[in-house]
């Protein structure tokens, strides 16, 4: 069953909203970065928006942008992935509960703190009454949402779907993860993140919405050919080789391999091993030096890869070697979260 990317919306730490790429990347030298948000009042009713958290606003805006981009009036399903949900509202509710001795609590923060609030608010705003689901699976939350969507397509239960990856990084949660070594301590430049020889990543956040369809038109970005999710594989290069074989491909058939390098020396060494064993003669690229690391950052990788396929252009600031792709037919997106959850996404030209 063919599944096509028809529309995309993206709010990230780059100027990606309503953009088909990154004309001029924004570089950072600090480990904690927040999104570059559009002016919300131009896209949301102020009366509705005043009760929404920033994450909900981002999710609704990117959802509307992707639907508008796709030309599809209403998706048959809304399926979201999030690692943290509305963590900001959760923190506000818990802080209020402690400070007010569990009295006079505001229910809004509690109501909006649940993870499935994101999909629900998108559906309410769009007036979409179809299938609605949320996946909270840590570092593969977006990929799990994408996996269910592809199964629904395969079973002919839907013809279109809005799939999203939504996460925010609050100061409190950043400090919590910083204490256990998630983020970089030493000075760095994000444009050199893939060459880092120190531990820790650059924290990011983002909101990516993708409209998928079983049909294509002249503006379709790419086809999602296959998806595989792995948990702590014994040999990741063998797993990738098997994945390619199942899809009647060899490593030489991959025109570009895109890796989720986040600057953590230990985690990134896995990607370099994959490159040397399977893709030494292939054009190599990375994306997390542009998005930062967060639970659903693979959504940013899909956004970037889809734009590369449609534009048939690989920007120099994402390339990791000097091999220029001769074709843009097949791109393999490889991502792992702390060497436990792995995902392989094969995107192809239509």
N, C-alpha and C positions, 0 to 999 in steps of 0.2 A: 504494500500500500504506500503510494507516494505521499509525502508530507512536505509542503512547501512553506517557506517563510514569506508571507505577503506584506507584513508591516512590522515596524519596530519603533519603540519609544525608549529613550534612555536619559536618565539624570544620573550624573556621576561626578567624580572629582575633576573631570574634564568638561569642556564646553561642548557637550554632546546632545543637549536637548534640541530637538527639531533639526538635527544635523545628520548628514549621511556619512560622516567621518570625523576625523580630527585634523582640521587644516593646520593648526598650530598647537602642539601639546603644551600643557601647563606642567612645569616641573616643580618638585618639592624636595625639601631637605629636612623635614621633620617626620617623625613616625606616626603622627595622628593627623589625619586630613578629613575634612568634611566636604559634602557635595557642593557643587556650584549650582545653586537653585535658581530657577526662573522666578519672576515676580508672580506669586501665586494669585494675586487679585485679578490678573488678566485671564485666568483660566478657571477660577472657581467662584461660585457665589459666596460673597463675604459672610453672609449669615450661616451658610453651611460650613464654611471653612473654619470659623472661629472655634468649633468644637473638635476639629480634626487635628491630630498630631502631624508633625512634619512628614513622617513616613507615609501616612495615609494620603496626604496631599500629593506627595511625589507619585505614589502608586496610581492614584486616579488620573493624574495628569499624563503619565506615561502610557497608561491604558488607553486613554482617549486619543493620544497622539498616534499610537500604533494602529488603532482601528481606523482612524482617518487616513493614515498612510496606506492601509491595506485595501481600502475601497469596499470592505465588507461591512454591511450595515450593523449587524449584531452577531457576535460569536455564539456558537451553540453551547460552549462551556467556558468557565473561568477556573483555571487551575494555577495555584500559586505555590511558590516555595519560599520559606523564610527560616533562617536559623534562630532568630531572636524575637520575631514578631515586633510589636510596638513596645520595645524595651524601655523607651523614654517614659511612656505612660505607666508602665509597671513600676519603674523607679519612683515616679511622682506619687503613685498610690501608696506604696510601701513607706515612703518618707512621711507622707501625710498621716498615715496610720500610727507611726512611731511618735511624731511630734505632737499629735493631738490625742495621744493616749487612747487610740481606737474610737474616737468620738468625732462627730460632725464630718464624716468622710464624704468626699465628692464621688458619686457613683460613676461619673463619666470616665475618670481615669481607669477604674476597674473594668468597666465595660469594654473600653478600647484597648485594654492590655492583653486580651486574649489573641492568640496567634491568627485565628481565622477571621479576625476583624478586617484584615486587609482585603481578602477576597470578597467578604460580605459588603464592605463599603463600596468596592468597585461595582459589584452587581447592583446595589441600590442606586448608585449614581447613574449607571447605564440603563437601569430597568431591565436587566438581563435575568430571566427566570430559569435558565438552564442549569446543567450540572455545575456544581460549585464545590471545590475541594482545596484543602491546604495541606502541604507536606512540610513537616518540621523534622528534618533528618540531618541536622548539622551541616557539614561541609558539602553534602550532595543534595541539599533541599531543592535547588533549582532543577537538577538533573532528574530527581524523583518525580517532580511535577511534569517534566518533559516526557519521562518514561510512561507515566499513566496516560498522557495525552496521545502518545503514539499507539498505545494499546487500544484506546478508544477508537482511533482512526482505523486500526487493523480490524476491529470488530464491526466497522461500519455503523457505529453508534453516533458519530458526529461528523460534520463536514467542515467545521471550523472551530478554533479554540483560541482563547486568550491565555497565554502562559506567561507567568511573571516570576522574577526573583527580586525580593525586596528585603533589605536589611539596613539598619542604621548602627552607628557606633557612638555611644554616649561617652562623656568623659569618665563617668563612674565605671562603666564596663571596660573601657580602655585601660584604666588603672588596675582593675582586677586581673585582666589578662597579662598586663605588663609585669605583674608580680610573679607570674609563673613562666616568664620568658618568651611570650609570644612576639613581642615587638623589639625593634632594633634599639640598642643602647648607644652605639657609636654613631658619629656623624656620617651621613651618606647623601648622595644625590640620586633622586629617583630615576633619572635617565641612565644611570649606571647600575641599577638595581640587579640586573641579571648577572653582573660581573662581581657581585659582592662575595667576600670571603669571610663574613661574620654571620653570627646567628641572629634570628629574629626577622620579622617582616615589617613592611609599612602598612599600617592599618588604613582601611578605606571603608566606603559604604556606597550604596547605589540602589537604583530602582530601574529595572529593565523589564519591559513588556514586549512580548512577541506574539503576533497574530499568525497562526498556522492554518493552513487550508489544504484540502485534498485536490484543489485545482490551482492553476497558475495563470498569470497574465504577463504582459510585456514588462511589467515593473517588478516582478517577483525577484526577491533577493537570491535565494538558493533553495536547494532541496536538502532536507535532513535525511540522509540515507540510512543511518544506523546509529544506535546508542547502546553502550554497554557500561554497566556499573559493576565495580569489583571491590571486594573488601580484603585488604591486606594480601594481595596476590603473592604467591611464592616467588614467581619470576615475572615481572611486569613486561619484559621484552617478549617473552613467550606468549603472554596473554594478548599483547598487541598483534603479534604475528598471527595468532589464531583468529583474532577479530578481523584482520584483513583477509585472511583466507576464507572466512565465512561469507565475506562480501565480495568474493572473487577478485581480490586485489592483491598486489605485491607491494612491498615498501617503495619500489621504484615508481609505482602508479600514483603515489601521493605527491602532489605538486608543492605543497607547503605543510609543514607540521607546526602547529601553534601550541606552545606549552604555557602552563600556569606558573611560571617562575615568580616567586614573591620576594626574593632577596635573601631568604634563609639558606645559608650555605649547605646545611645538611639535607634539606628538602630538595633544593635545586640540583644537587649532585645526581639525583635520580633521573632528572630530565636529561642531563648531559650524558648519562650512561645510555639512555634510550637513543639519543641522537647518534652516539658513536657506534652503537650496535646495529641500528636499523636504518638510520636516516642521515648517514654521513655525506651522501651526495644530494641531499634534498634541501631546499630552502627552509630555514628555521626561523621561527618568530616567537615573541612572548607578548603578554598583555597586562600582567598585573603591575608592572611599573607605571601603567597608565590608570589603573583602577584601584590599586591597593588591594589588600587581602581582606575578604569578609566571606561569610558563609555562602552567599549566593553569587560570588564574583564570576562564576562560570557563565552567568547570563551576559556579563560584559564581554566575555570571550566569544560567545555566539554572535553578539551584536557586531563586534569587530570583524570576525571571520566572514559573516554574511556580507558586510560592506566591501570587504576585499574581493569576494567572489563577484559581486555585481559590478564593481568599478574596474575589476581586472587590474588592480594596482596594489602593490605591497609597499607601504610607507617605509622609508629608511629607518625611522625611529622605533619600529617594532621588529626589524630584522636582526637576527643574531649572527648571521654569516654573510659571506659575499656571493652566495649563489642566488642568481636572479631566476625566478620561476619562469619557465617557458610557456606554461599553461596554468589555468586557474580552474581546472576541472574537479579536482578532489583535494580537500583540505581536512586534515585530521587534527582535532582539538583534544589535547591531553591535559587532564587536570587531576591533582590529588590534594587532599586536605590532611596535612600532617602525617603523610605516609600511611594512612589507614584507608580512607575512602577514595577510590579512583574512578574517573569517568573517561570514556572514549566516545567522542561525538564525530561522526563522519558527515561533512557537508559537501555537497557537489553542485556544480553549475547546472542550471535547468536546460 
